[in-house]
Amino acid sequence: MRTLTNTPLFGMFASYMEGPGLVPENLPAAYDDFADLLAGLPQDGDRIRQLRRLNYARLELSFMRQACSTMSEGRHILYDVFINKTLSLLDAEIEMMKECLRHHADDAGMGMELRPQGCKRKSSLRWNGTDNDLIELVAALMAAGAVDCAEGKKLTIVDVIRVFEDAFNIKINALYTKRGKVFDRCTDSTPFIDSLRKSYIRMLDERLA
């Protein structure tokens, strides 16, 4: 199986350590390709194996960062920035995979019961938005304190997303990676929520017309 270090992004980081031939303008595209690779990792297979791959990639990159930090010349701030961004991305993906493993254990025994035992029938509801739209919506609900647990336990975005997944018969892969992209928006930070507001106002106007 192809390792996560056998990618253009890691190749660019390795070239950075060697010195000449830097192409910093290619870093954003290589980073996006790596993020897409993480987002495409299968979530229904051997999660322990996936977690091992992620940790191996993070370990390799942490050694790269350590080596780059001792370079006396040839340092490039953009490479340093993308090394740190990639480490954060891997950390988020590792945490998501650990959450999946914890939730799998919860389903088998102890843990928060977010949906009633009797509600196992398949829902006929369908989500027509994107994964990012749903993440944005859930994050806004949680930020507003509109969703909590009846047992008083602290909810995570993963807990609430799983409920929405059950309701709409969907599965969001690489949740933390996608959440990171949603939270990292620099300009248009809430496109889906803004569109909901416009649609709601338009509906009210049509009712009053």
Secondary structure as a PSIPRED ss2 file (coil, helix, strand):
# PSIPRED VFORMAT (PSIPRED V4.0)

   1 M C   1.000  0.000  0.000
   2 R C   1.000  0.000  0.000
   3 T C   1.000  0.000  0.000
   4 L C   1.000  0.000  0.000
   5 T C   1.000  0.000  0.000
   6 N C   1.000  0.000  0.000
   7 T C   1.000  0.000  0.000
   8 P H   0.000  1.000  0.000
   9 L H   0.000  1.000  0.000
  10 F H   0.000  1.000  0.000
  11 G H   0.000  1.000  0.000
  12 M H   0.000  1.000  0.000
  13 F H   0.000  1.000  0.000
  14 A H   0.000  1.000  0.000
  15 S H   0.000  1.000  0.000
  16 Y H   0.000  1.000  0.000
  17 M H   0.000  1.000  0.000
  18 E H   0.000  1.000  0.000
  19 G C   1.000  0.000  0.000
  20 P C   1.000  0.000  0.000
  21 G C   1.000  0.000  0.000
  22 L C   1.000  0.000  0.000
  23 V C   1.000  0.000  0.000
  24 P H   0.000  1.000  0.000
  25 E H   0.000  1.000  0.000
  26 N H   0.000  1.000  0.000
  27 L H   0.000  1.000  0.000
  28 P H   0.000  1.000  0.000
  29 A H   0.000  1.000  0.000
  30 A H   0.000  1.000  0.000
  31 Y H   0.000  1.000  0.000
  32 D H   0.000  1.000  0.000
  33 D H   0.000  1.000  0.000
  34 F H   0.000  1.000  0.000
  35 A H   0.000  1.000  0.000
  36 D H   0.000  1.000  0.000
  37 L H   0.000  1.000  0.000
  38 L H   0.000  1.000  0.000
  39 A H   0.000  1.000  0.000
  40 G C   1.000  0.000  0.000
  41 L C   1.000  0.000  0.000
  42 P C   1.000  0.000  0.000
  43 Q C   1.000  0.000  0.000
  44 D C   1.000  0.000  0.000
  45 G C   1.000  0.000  0.000
  46 D C   1.000  0.000  0.000
  47 R H   0.000  1.000  0.000
  48 I H   0.000  1.000  0.000
  49 R H   0.000  1.000  0.000
  50 Q H   0.000  1.000  0.000
  51 L H   0.000  1.000  0.000
  52 R H   0.000  1.000  0.000
  53 R H   0.000  1.000  0.000
  54 L H   0.000  1.000  0.000
  55 N H   0.000  1.000  0.000
  56 Y H   0.000  1.000  0.000
  57 A H   0.000  1.000  0.000
  58 R H   0.000  1.000  0.000
  59 L H   0.000  1.000  0.000
  60 E H   0.000  1.000  0.000
  61 L H   0.000  1.000  0.000
  62 S H   0.000  1.000  0.000
  63 F H   0.000  1.000  0.000
  64 M H   0.000  1.000  0.000
  65 R H   0.000  1.000  0.000
  66 Q H   0.000  1.000  0.000
  67 A H   0.000  1.000  0.000
  68 C H   0.000  1.000  0.000
  69 S H   0.000  1.000  0.000
  70 T C   1.000  0.000  0.000
  71 M C   1.000  0.000  0.000
  72 S C   1.000  0.000  0.000
  73 E C   1.000  0.000  0.000
  74 G C   1.000  0.000  0.000
  75 R C   1.000  0.000  0.000
  76 H C   1.000  0.000  0.000
  77 I H   0.000  1.000  0.000
  78 L H   0.000  1.000  0.000
  79 Y H   0.000  1.000  0.000
  80 D H   0.000  1.000  0.000
  81 V H   0.000  1.000  0.000
  82 F H   0.000  1.000  0.000
  83 I H   0.000  1.000  0.000
  84 N H   0.000  1.000  0.000
  85 K H   0.000  1.000  0.000
  86 T H   0.000  1.000  0.000
  87 L H   0.000  1.000  0.000
  88 S H   0.000  1.000  0.000
  89 L H   0.000  1.000  0.000
  90 L H   0.000  1.000  0.000
  91 D H   0.000  1.000  0.000
  92 A H   0.000  1.000  0.000
  93 E H   0.000  1.000  0.000
  94 I H   0.000  1.000  0.000
  95 E H   0.000  1.000  0.000
  96 M H   0.000  1.000  0.000
  97 M H   0.000  1.000  0.000
  98 K H   0.000  1.000  0.000
  99 E H   0.000  1.000  0.000
 100 C H   0.000  1.000  0.000
 101 L H   0.000  1.000  0.000
 102 R H   0.000  1.000  0.000
 103 H H   0.000  1.000  0.000
 104 H H   0.000  1.000  0.000
 105 A H   0.000  1.000  0.000
 106 D H   0.000  1.000  0.000
 107 D H   0.000  1.000  0.000
 108 A H   0.000  1.000  0.000
 109 G C   1.000  0.000  0.000
 110 M C   1.000  0.000  0.000
 111 G C   1.000  0.000  0.000
 112 M C   1.000  0.000  0.000
 113 E C   1.000  0.000  0.000
 114 L C   1.000  0.000  0.000
 115 R C   1.000  0.000  0.000
 116 P C   1.000  0.000  0.000
 117 Q C   1.000  0.000  0.000
 118 G C   1.000  0.000  0.000
 119 C C   1.000  0.000  0.000
 120 K C   1.000  0.000  0.000
 121 R C   1.000  0.000  0.000
 122 K C   1.000  0.000  0.000
 123 S C   1.000  0.000  0.000
 124 S C   1.000  0.000  0.000
 125 L C   1.000  0.000  0.000
 126 R C   1.000  0.000  0.000
 127 W C   1.000  0.000  0.000
 128 N C   1.000  0.000  0.000
 129 G C   1.000  0.000  0.000
 130 T C   1.000  0.000  0.000
 131 D H   0.000  1.000  0.000
 132 N H   0.000  1.000  0.000
 133 D H   0.000  1.000  0.000
 134 L H   0.000  1.000  0.000
 135 I H   0.000  1.000  0.000
 136 E H   0.000  1.000  0.000
 137 L H   0.000  1.000  0.000
 138 V H   0.000  1.000  0.000
 139 A H   0.000  1.000  0.000
 140 A H   0.000  1.000  0.000
 141 L H   0.000  1.000  0.000
 142 M H   0.000  1.000  0.000
 143 A H   0.000  1.000  0.000
 144 A C   1.000  0.000  0.000
 145 G C   1.000  0.000  0.000
 146 A C   1.000  0.000  0.000
 147 V C   1.000  0.000  0.000
 148 D C   1.000  0.000  0.000
 149 C C   1.000  0.000  0.000
 150 A C   1.000  0.000  0.000
 151 E C   1.000  0.000  0.000
 152 G C   1.000  0.000  0.000
 153 K C   1.000  0.000  0.000
 154 K C   1.000  0.000  0.000
 155 L C   1.000  0.000  0.000
 156 T C   1.000  0.000  0.000
 157 I H   0.000  1.000  0.000
 158 V H   0.000  1.000  0.000
 159 D H   0.000  1.000  0.000
 160 V H   0.000  1.000  0.000
 161 I H   0.000  1.000  0.000
 162 R H   0.000  1.000  0.000
 163 V H   0.000  1.000  0.000
 164 F H   0.000  1.000  0.000
 165 E H   0.000  1.000  0.000
 166 D H   0.000  1.000  0.000
 167 A H   0.000  1.000  0.000
 168 F H   0.000  1.000  0.000
 169 N C   1.000  0.000  0.000
 170 I C   1.000  0.000  0.000
 171 K C   1.000  0.000  0.000
 172 I C   1.000  0.000  0.000
 173 N C   1.000  0.000  0.000
 174 A C   1.000  0.000  0.000
 175 L H   0.000  1.000  0.000
 176 Y H   0.000  1.000  0.000
 177 T H   0.000  1.000  0.000
 178 K H   0.000  1.000  0.000
 179 R H   0.000  1.000  0.000
 180 G H   0.000  1.000  0.000
 181 K H   0.000  1.000  0.000
 182 V H   0.000  1.000  0.000
 183 F H   0.000  1.000  0.000
 184 D C   1.000  0.000  0.000
 185 R C   1.000  0.000  0.000
 186 C C   1.000  0.000  0.000
 187 T C   1.000  0.000  0.000
 188 D C   1.000  0.000  0.000
 189 S C   1.000  0.000  0.000
 190 T C   1.000  0.000  0.000
 191 P H   0.000  1.000  0.000
 192 F H   0.000  1.000  0.000
 193 I H   0.000  1.000  0.000
 194 D H   0.000  1.000  0.000
 195 S H   0.000  1.000  0.000
 196 L H   0.000  1.000  0.000
 197 R H   0.000  1.000  0.000
 198 K H   0.000  1.000  0.000
 199 S H   0.000  1.000  0.000
 200 Y H   0.000  1.000  0.000
 201 I H   0.000  1.000  0.000
 202 R H   0.000  1.000  0.000
 203 M H   0.000  1.000  0.000
 204 L H   0.000  1.000  0.000
 205 D H   0.000  1.000  0.000
 206 E H   0.000  1.000  0.000
 207 R H   0.000  1.000  0.000
 208 L H   0.000  1.000  0.000
 209 A C   1.000  0.000  0.000
